[in-house]
Structure formats: structure tokens, C-alpha cells
Amino acid sequence: MRGYIALTPQALSEFLSGGTYLTDSAFVTTRYFYAEFPDVDEEEREFELSLLAANRSRELQGAGAKFGLVLAVNLKGAQTGVESDATIALLSEISWDQVDSLLVSESDEEELIWYACQEIADNLASWLG
């Protein structure tokens, strides 16, 4: 299952160096989210979930946040718990090998910049500020 994890630049740095990250939930296409957008294709649903996660990332960082950071991860069934609107509870930590990519929102526009896993370390300093 594809999930989208909102995180701060500092949390991303710690995840990258430590190899694991513990968070309480991920944005996913839950049955509730699917019911709300039944006529939207999977790609559009995933984009909307990514934007929700980017907004959550900004909230986590507080006023003045410059970036919304979202990890696209491949979740295992045993890691997931109860679904709510657009999120699912996570029961265990995420490992770095589950990360597919990083999506970055740099403005209030509905636009995300895609980074491959190999590019994250090279760009981390710019997100840390």
C-alpha cells in the first residue's frame, strides 16, 4: 500500500541517518477517501493525498515553514491499523528501504517537486535552512 508521510526537515534528517522513523499515521487511499472521490483516478487521488501530507508537514513545522516534505512509502499490511478519513494508523516504524521518493511543496501552489531517494541527502541542507 502506498502511503504519504508528512515530516519536518529535522525528522527527515534523523530518518536518513538512523534508518527508521516512527510516526502515528500516513495518508492513504482509505475506503472513506475513495468514497468521497469515486470518480477520480488513482493518480489524482495520490496527488490529493500528497498535498494533504505537504500541508500537514507545514503544520508540524509551525509558522514560517518554507517547505512541505512528504515521503512516498510502501507500507506493509502488518504496519497498518485503523483507517480514518484520509489516514491510516501506523503500528510500527518505517524503514528507509520502504521509501520510494520525496515530494516537496515549495509554495502555496498545488505543485510538488519529486526527488528520488538518492537525491535526498544531496538536497537535505537546503530544506534544513
C-alpha positions as CSV (number, residue, x, y, z in Angstrom):
1,M,0.0,0.0,0.0
2,R,1.3,3.4,-0.9
3,G,1.4,5.9,1.9
4,Y,2.4,9.5,2.3
5,I,4.2,10.6,5.4
6,A,4.4,14.2,6.4
7,L,7.5,15.2,8.3
8,T,9.8,18.1,9.2
9,P,13.2,18.7,7.7
10,Q,14.8,17.7,11.1
11,A,12.8,14.5,11.2
12,L,13.9,13.7,7.6
13,S,17.5,14.2,8.6
14,E,17.1,11.9,11.6
15,F,15.3,9.3,9.5
16,L,18.0,9.4,6.8
17,S,20.8,9.0,9.4
18,G,19.1,6.5,11.6
19,G,17.3,4.3,9.0
20,T,13.9,4.2,10.8
21,Y,11.1,6.6,11.5
22,L,8.2,6.3,13.9
23,T,5.1,8.3,13.2
24,D,1.4,7.7,14.1
25,S,-0.2,7.8,10.7
26,A,0.2,8.0,6.9
27,F,-2.1,9.5,4.3
28,V,-3.5,6.7,2.1
29,T,-6.5,5.9,-0.1
30,T,-8.8,4.7,2.7
31,R,-12.2,3.5,1.9
32,Y,-13.6,6.8,3.2
33,F,-11.3,8.8,1.0
34,Y,-12.2,6.6,-2.0
35,A,-15.9,7.1,-1.3
36,E,-15.5,10.8,-1.2
37,F,-13.8,10.8,-4.6
38,P,-15.2,7.8,-6.5
39,D,-14.8,9.3,-10.0
40,V,-11.2,10.4,-9.6
41,D,-8.5,8.1,-10.9
42,E,-5.8,6.6,-8.6
43,E,-3.1,9.1,-9.8
44,E,-5.3,12.1,-8.9
45,R,-6.2,10.6,-5.5
46,E,-2.5,10.1,-4.8
47,F,-1.8,13.7,-5.7
48,E,-4.5,14.9,-3.4
49,L,-3.1,12.7,-0.6
50,S,0.4,14.1,-1.2
51,L,-1.0,17.7,-1.0
52,L,-2.7,16.9,2.3
53,A,0.5,15.4,3.7
54,A,2.5,18.5,2.5
55,N,0.1,20.8,4.3
56,R,0.4,18.6,7.4
57,S,4.2,18.9,7.1
58,R,3.9,22.7,7.2
59,E,1.6,22.5,10.2
60,L,4.2,20.3,12.0
61,Q,6.9,22.9,11.3
62,G,4.7,25.9,12.5
63,A,4.5,29.4,11.3
64,G,7.0,30.4,8.6
65,A,7.5,26.9,7.3
66,K,9.2,27.1,3.9
67,F,8.7,23.6,2.7
68,G,6.1,20.8,2.9
69,L,8.0,17.5,2.9
70,V,6.3,14.2,2.1
71,L,7.8,10.8,1.8
72,A,6.1,8.3,-0.5
73,V,6.5,5.0,1.2
74,N,5.5,1.4,0.6
75,L,3.6,0.2,3.6
76,K,3.3,-3.4,4.8
77,G,0.0,-4.7,5.9
78,A,1.3,-5.6,9.3
79,Q,2.3,-1.9,9.8
80,T,-1.2,-0.5,9.4
81,G,-4.1,-0.2,11.7
82,V,-7.4,1.7,11.9
83,E,-8.4,3.9,8.9
84,S,-9.9,7.4,9.3
85,D,-10.8,10.0,6.6
86,A,-7.6,10.0,4.6
87,T,-5.2,8.4,7.0
88,I,-4.3,5.1,8.4
89,A,-2.8,4.4,11.8
90,L,0.8,3.1,11.7
91,L,1.6,0.4,14.2
92,S,5.3,0.2,13.7
93,E,8.2,2.3,12.4
94,I,9.0,2.8,8.8
95,S,12.4,1.7,7.5
96,W,14.4,3.7,4.9
97,D,14.1,0.8,2.4
98,Q,10.4,1.4,2.3
99,V,10.9,4.9,1.0
100,D,10.1,5.4,-2.7
101,S,10.6,9.1,-3.1
102,L,10.3,12.5,-1.5
103,L,7.8,15.1,-2.6
104,V,8.4,18.8,-1.8
105,S,6.0,21.7,-1.8
106,E,7.9,24.9,-2.1
107,S,4.9,27.3,-2.3
108,D,1.2,27.7,-1.7
109,E,0.6,26.4,-5.3
110,E,-0.7,22.9,-5.8
111,E,2.7,21.7,-7.1
112,L,5.1,19.1,-5.8
113,I,8.7,18.5,-6.8
114,W,9.7,14.9,-7.0
115,Y,13.1,13.7,-5.6
116,A,14.5,10.2,-5.9
117,C,15.8,8.6,-2.7
118,Q,19.4,9.1,-3.9
119,E,18.8,12.8,-4.2
120,I,17.6,13.4,-0.7
121,A,20.9,13.5,1.1
122,D,22.3,15.9,-1.5
123,N,19.4,18.4,-1.0
124,L,18.8,18.0,2.7
125,A,20.8,21.0,3.7
126,S,18.6,23.3,1.7
127,W,15.5,22.0,3.5
128,L,17.1,22.3,6.9
129,G,17.7,26.0,6.2
